[in-house]
Amino acid sequence: MKARVTVTLKTGVLDPQGKAIEGALKSLGIEGVGSVRQGKVFDIELAGSDKAAAEAALKTACEKLLANTVIENYRVEIGA
């Protein structure tokens, strides 16, 4: 089974990398860019077929390793 974990900064947390990307896009002439926030995506392959167990395991992984829950949010999506 495949899963995707998306980690993003919480609203209100400064994002200097996002600001740098925003500036670079504007300097490249990309029109209409209001703001940019950057994050991380983890594509994870899991053994087994129990979606509930996989989601629970990934939430634990996020809490302990993949996300700094003080400043970041995470979203777990389980695929086929």
Secondary structure, 3 states (H helix, E strand, C coil): CEEEEEEEECCCCCCHHHHHHHHHHHHCCCCCCCCCCCEEEEEEECCCCCHHHHHHHHHHHHHHHHCCCCCEEEEEEECC
